[in-house]
């Protein structure tokens, strides 16, 4: 059993062993009950320590893929009954949920960074620091607008993005999701119509449906929304608002060009339409760029730290006019009694000591390397790529195989979970495009899957 272990990679060796073992089990269709080669054998032929191999196998035991028999080694676990599999399903945005989903599958279209990328040292330090010095933050809600020290740090970051506001126009939230929810609750009413991009963010579509808001879709192009389609919708329907990604659009990875950004604002101003700019991937972008909120202070701007720092440390923010922020803050207090003072204190510490800035610099460098590798893998497999993104988490692509069922079969065979065919459409329209998380695209399971879908490869039955 030869495993491909990259000792120069930032992914811990044990996690690489886990991933490689899962890929080996999938690709070789190893039957339940089969015995794995001995730990000593795996370690010797791969130049690994036996302790690392044991730890990897124990993780797979915990995940239900292997079982351990004392004195006999590790064996492939028997398949769980369907009822148990349903109970243990791991949900994630856009997933192609199946009853046959089992532990260890690679969520190719996952919406965040892999757990193995998370860095704990700086976060642990900030938590200890807050626990020692800010006892109020441990027990109390934050203020209605959010922790003043955090809002000051957010203000400094906004200035770097050429978004010039006062701190009384910044409202902290429990992630961007709460920010969007507050905007919809406060500024829209049932029956209103808004413009959304297609493909677009599934959770936004669900939120708008929950509040009985009608959606008008416009195509997303590699340079931003189709402005001709937007103008036509404005003339016919006079929508109340537009929800738009600026950088590294979810799911296509595309970004606004200056020309498109200015035209969007011209149309919005001419027709009295609110513009809500969702920029949760802002910190994954470096260099010049055009944000709508930097061009027009009437734009409502939504940001978040959940994608880059921690999905559990829920902190985001909304930037809007002072009157709008006051209304949003009132609804925030009524609906949730405010945000977590502890989470906001931890984030403020990480921003103030420079640890967060260094973290996202490392993330950008790593994503850049993986993106180039992923684009090359997709090119070799002759997948069609939308717009060739230059940053962020996502690539939007599809296989040139005419039969999607064959693509899905290869994904299942290699332990890869694809995105739902309907998740990224506001109307639920099916398509063959896939959101590909570049942080997962170079995983051995993903590489094997892409290679198996190349047009000149014979397809397994």
Buried (B, 14 or more C-beta within 10 A) or exposed (E): EEBEBEEEBEBEBBBBBBBBBBBBBBBEEBEEEEEBBBBEEBBEEBEBEEEBBBBBBBBBBEBBBBBBEEEEBBBBBEEBEEEEBEEEEEEBBBBBEBEEBBBBBBBBBBBBBBEBBEBEEBBEBBBEBBBEEBEEBEEEBBBBBBBEBBBBBBBEBBEEBEBEBEBEBBBBBBBBBBBBBBBBBBBBEEEBBBBBBBBBBBBBBEBBEEEEBBBBBBEBBBBBBBBEBBBEBBEEBEBBBBBBBBBBBBBBBBBBBEEBBBBBBEBBEEBEBBBBBBBBBBBBBEEEBBBBBBBBBBBBBBBBBBBBBBEEBBBBBBBBBEEBBBBBBEBBBEEBEBBBBBBBBBBBBBBBBEBBEEBBEEBBEBBBBBBEBBBEBBEEBBBEBBBBBBBBBBBBBBBEBEEBEBBBBBBBBBBBBBBBBBBBBBEEEEEBBBBBBBBBBBBBBBBBBBBBBBEEEEBEE
